[in-house]
Amino acid sequence: MKRLFIEKLFVPLYIAALVASLLIIVLTSCKKENSNNDPKVFKASGDINATLNDFRNLLGNLNTTPGAANGRREVNWDGVPDSLVGTVLPNDFFNPTGAGAPIARQRGLLYASNGGQFQVSNNNFSTIDPAASSEFSAFSGAKTFANVSTNAWPISFQVAGETTAAFTRGVGIVFSDVDLANSTSLEFFEGSKSLGKFFAPPHAGTSSFSFLGVYFPGKERITRVEVKHQGILIDGQKDISAGGQDDLVIFDDFIYSEPQKQQ
């Protein structure tokens, strides 16, 4: 009788332990799966090259013509001719689609036509804001980029060489002269849904450069990126490091995965 009682007691305890073990396995597996789908964030300041190259390698090979199915695109502003320096840049400059459009510029990057004045400079915007220009540097080549008339502006994507709306999975930007930890951000959207807001790190004392790149490995698709920063160059403000009220920044390289057609 005693043995039978022990056996009857042991069986439910064994089943409970087995269920608990299976539950732990399932929860651990779910946690691991969720972790694998979390955004991969790349941040660097000072010497940003290693982190920048890690981001590039994650996105894949560099594409320079339309028709790619994967890999990455890059924009550095030295592709903008001198005739357009200091003028409002066409919102489709890096994805023209008209007859005779230059293939080398068909990279699927688009700015909102009502999103402010997008300009390229070959003197770190000293023509617009001499007081702040000494704070800025070009990362690659000699030309840099900024939206000079607003501090919140969107970028979106098209299939390279087409007007077809597209998504991307990863976007990274090189910044010059981010002084404050929470002054400059990228917020990623899939349609109207925010996928997260991420802040560029302040630059180190060794250089003016910062890098922020975010890649979404799961089901999320980036259809729009909202860029936000504090200062507005056209207002002639002093940078915060020179006694001003706001953190003025400009931009260099844009790096993003190959834009794919939205389904």
C-alpha positions as CSV (number, residue, x, y, z in Angstrom):
1,M,0.0,0.0,0.0
2,K,2.8,2.4,0.9
3,R,4.6,1.7,-2.4
4,L,1.4,2.2,-4.3
5,F,0.8,5.5,-2.6
6,I,4.3,6.7,-3.4
7,E,3.9,5.7,-7.0
8,K,0.6,7.5,-7.2
9,L,2.2,10.6,-5.7
10,F,5.3,10.4,-8.0
11,V,3.4,10.2,-11.3
12,P,1.6,13.7,-11.0
13,L,4.9,15.2,-9.7
14,Y,6.7,13.8,-12.6
15,I,4.1,15.1,-15.1
16,A,4.2,18.6,-13.4
17,A,8.0,18.6,-13.6
18,L,7.9,17.6,-17.3
19,V,5.3,20.3,-18.1
20,A,7.4,22.9,-16.3
21,S,10.5,21.8,-18.2
22,L,8.7,22.0,-21.5
23,L,7.3,25.4,-20.6
24,I,10.8,26.7,-19.8
25,I,12.0,25.4,-23.2
26,V,9.2,27.1,-25.0
27,L,9.7,30.4,-23.2
28,T,13.4,30.3,-23.7
29,S,12.9,29.5,-27.4
30,C,10.4,32.4,-27.7
31,K,12.8,34.8,-25.9
32,K,15.6,33.8,-28.2
33,E,13.4,34.2,-31.3
34,N,12.3,37.7,-30.1
35,S,15.9,38.6,-29.4
36,N,16.9,37.5,-33.0
37,N,14.2,39.8,-34.3
38,D,15.2,42.9,-32.3
39,P,16.6,45.9,-34.2
40,K,20.3,45.7,-34.6
41,V,21.7,49.1,-33.6
42,F,25.2,50.4,-34.7
43,K,26.6,53.4,-33.0
44,A,30.0,55.0,-33.0
45,S,31.8,58.3,-32.5
46,G,35.4,59.3,-33.0
47,D,36.8,56.7,-35.4
48,I,33.6,55.4,-36.9
49,N,35.1,53.4,-39.7
50,A,34.9,49.9,-38.1
51,T,31.3,50.3,-37.0
52,L,30.4,51.8,-40.4
53,N,32.0,48.8,-42.2
54,D,30.2,46.3,-39.9
55,F,26.9,47.9,-41.0
56,R,27.9,47.8,-44.6
57,N,28.8,44.2,-44.4
58,L,25.5,43.4,-42.8
59,L,23.6,45.0,-45.6
60,G,25.6,43.4,-48.4
61,N,27.4,44.4,-51.6
62,L,27.3,47.9,-52.9
63,N,24.9,48.4,-55.8
64,T,25.5,51.1,-58.4
65,T,22.8,50.4,-61.1
66,P,19.1,49.6,-60.9
67,G,17.7,46.1,-60.8
68,A,19.4,44.7,-57.7
69,A,17.4,42.4,-55.4
70,N,19.6,42.7,-52.3
71,G,22.7,44.4,-51.1
72,R,23.0,48.1,-50.2
73,R,23.0,51.7,-51.6
74,E,25.2,54.6,-50.6
75,V,24.9,58.3,-51.1
76,N,27.8,60.7,-50.5
77,W,27.2,64.2,-51.7
78,D,30.2,64.5,-53.9
79,G,27.9,63.1,-56.6
80,V,26.1,66.4,-56.7
81,P,27.5,68.7,-59.4
82,D,29.0,72.1,-58.4
83,S,26.1,73.8,-60.3
84,L,23.7,72.6,-57.6
85,V,25.9,73.4,-54.6
86,G,24.1,75.9,-52.4
87,T,20.8,75.6,-54.1
88,V,17.7,73.6,-53.2
89,L,18.3,70.0,-54.2
90,P,15.6,68.3,-56.3
91,N,13.8,65.8,-54.0
92,D,14.4,63.0,-56.5
93,F,18.0,63.9,-57.2
94,F,19.1,60.4,-56.1
95,N,16.3,58.6,-58.0
96,P,15.5,60.5,-61.2
97,T,13.2,58.5,-63.5
98,G,12.7,60.7,-66.5
99,A,14.0,60.1,-70.0
100,G,17.7,60.1,-70.1
101,A,18.0,60.1,-66.3
102,P,21.6,59.3,-65.1
103,I,21.7,55.6,-64.1
104,A,24.4,56.4,-61.5
105,R,22.0,58.6,-59.6
106,Q,19.1,56.0,-59.5
107,R,19.5,54.9,-55.9
108,G,16.0,54.9,-54.6
109,L,16.3,57.7,-52.1
110,L,13.6,60.4,-51.9
111,Y,13.0,63.6,-49.9
112,A,9.5,65.1,-49.3
113,S,9.0,68.0,-51.7
114,N,7.5,70.0,-48.8
115,G,10.0,68.9,-46.2
116,G,12.2,72.0,-46.2
117,Q,15.3,73.1,-48.2
118,F,17.7,70.3,-48.8
119,Q,21.1,71.6,-49.8
120,V,24.7,70.4,-50.5
121,S,27.7,72.4,-49.5
122,N,31.4,72.3,-50.4
123,N,32.4,74.6,-47.5
124,N,30.5,73.1,-44.6
125,F,27.7,75.6,-45.0
126,S,29.8,78.6,-44.2
127,T,27.9,80.5,-46.9
128,I,24.7,80.1,-44.8
129,D,26.1,80.1,-41.3
130,P,29.7,81.2,-40.9
131,A,29.5,81.1,-37.1
132,A,28.7,77.3,-37.1
133,S,30.7,76.1,-40.1
134,S,34.0,75.7,-38.2
135,E,32.3,73.0,-36.1
136,F,31.5,70.8,-39.2
137,S,33.6,68.4,-41.3
138,A,33.1,66.3,-44.4
139,F,33.6,62.6,-43.7
140,S,34.0,61.4,-47.3
141,G,35.0,63.7,-50.1
142,A,34.5,67.5,-49.7
143,K,30.7,67.9,-49.8
144,T,28.1,67.7,-47.0
145,F,24.4,67.7,-46.8
146,A,21.8,69.4,-44.6
147,N,18.2,70.5,-44.5
148,V,18.9,74.2,-43.8
149,S,15.3,75.4,-43.1
150,T,13.8,72.9,-40.7
151,N,14.9,70.5,-38.0
152,A,12.5,67.6,-38.7
153,W,12.3,66.1,-42.1
154,P,11.4,62.7,-43.7
155,I,13.2,60.5,-46.2
156,S,11.5,57.7,-48.1
157,F,12.3,55.1,-50.7
158,Q,11.5,54.0,-54.2
159,V,12.7,51.1,-56.3
160,A,15.9,52.3,-57.9
161,G,15.1,53.9,-61.2
162,E,11.3,53.7,-60.7
163,T,8.6,55.7,-59.1
164,T,7.4,52.5,-57.3
165,A,7.1,52.9,-53.5
166,A,9.7,50.8,-51.7
167,F,10.8,49.7,-48.3
168,T,14.3,49.0,-46.8
169,R,15.4,47.1,-43.8
170,G,18.3,49.1,-42.6
171,V,19.4,52.8,-42.7
172,G,22.6,54.5,-41.4
173,I,23.8,58.1,-41.5
174,V,27.1,59.8,-40.8
175,F,26.6,63.0,-38.7
176,S,29.0,65.8,-38.1
177,D,29.1,67.7,-34.8
178,V,26.5,66.0,-32.6
179,D,27.3,67.5,-29.2
180,L,24.4,66.3,-27.1
181,A,23.3,62.7,-26.4
182,N,19.6,63.2,-27.1
183,S,19.6,66.0,-29.7
184,T,19.7,64.1,-33.0
185,S,17.5,61.1,-33.8
186,L,16.2,58.8,-36.5
187,E,12.7,57.4,-36.1
188,F,11.7,54.5,-38.4
189,F,8.2,54.0,-39.7
190,E,6.4,51.2,-41.5
191,G,3.4,53.2,-42.9
192,S,2.1,55.2,-39.9
193,K,3.5,52.7,-37.4
194,S,6.7,53.8,-35.5
195,L,9.3,51.0,-35.4
196,G,11.4,52.9,-32.9
197,K,13.3,56.1,-32.3
198,F,17.1,56.0,-31.9
199,F,19.6,58.8,-31.0
200,A,22.9,59.5,-32.6
201,P,25.8,59.4,-30.1
202,P,27.8,62.6,-29.4
203,H,31.0,63.0,-31.3
204,A,34.3,62.2,-29.5
205,G,37.0,64.7,-29.0
206,T,39.1,63.1,-31.7
207,S,36.7,64.0,-34.5
208,S,33.4,65.6,-35.3
209,F,31.8,62.4,-36.6
210,S,29.1,60.1,-35.2
211,F,27.4,57.2,-36.9
212,L,24.0,55.7,-36.3
213,G,22.7,52.7,-38.2
214,V,19.7,50.5,-37.5
215,Y,18.7,47.2,-39.1
216,F,15.4,45.4,-38.7
217,P,16.0,41.6,-39.2
218,G,12.4,40.6,-38.5
219,K,9.2,41.3,-40.4
220,E,9.4,45.1,-40.0
221,R,9.9,47.1,-43.1
222,I,11.1,50.7,-43.2
223,T,9.0,52.8,-45.5
224,R,10.0,56.2,-44.0
225,V,12.6,57.7,-41.7
226,E,12.0,60.9,-39.8
227,V,15.3,62.8,-39.1
228,K,15.2,65.2,-36.2
229,H,17.8,67.6,-34.8
230,Q,17.8,70.8,-32.8
231,G,19.2,73.7,-34.7
232,I,18.3,75.3,-38.1
233,L,21.2,76.5,-40.1
234,I,19.3,79.2,-42.0
235,D,18.5,80.9,-38.8
236,G,22.1,81.8,-38.2
237,Q,22.2,80.3,-34.7
238,K,25.4,79.6,-32.8
239,D,26.1,76.0,-32.1
240,I,25.8,75.0,-28.4
241,S,29.5,74.4,-28.2
242,A,30.0,78.1,-29.1
243,G,27.5,79.4,-26.5
244,G,24.3,78.9,-28.6
245,Q,21.1,77.3,-27.5
246,D,20.8,74.4,-29.9
247,D,23.0,71.6,-31.2
248,L,23.6,72.2,-34.9
249,V,24.5,69.2,-37.1
250,I,25.1,68.4,-40.7
251,F,25.2,65.1,-42.6
252,D,27.4,63.1,-44.8
253,D,27.1,59.5,-46.0
254,F,23.7,57.8,-46.2
255,I,23.8,54.0,-46.3
256,Y,20.7,51.8,-46.7
257,S,19.7,48.3,-47.8
258,E,18.4,47.9,-51.4
259,P,14.9,49.4,-51.6
260,Q,12.4,46.7,-52.4
261,K,8.9,47.1,-53.8
262,Q,6.2,47.4,-51.2
263,Q,3.7,44.6,-51.4
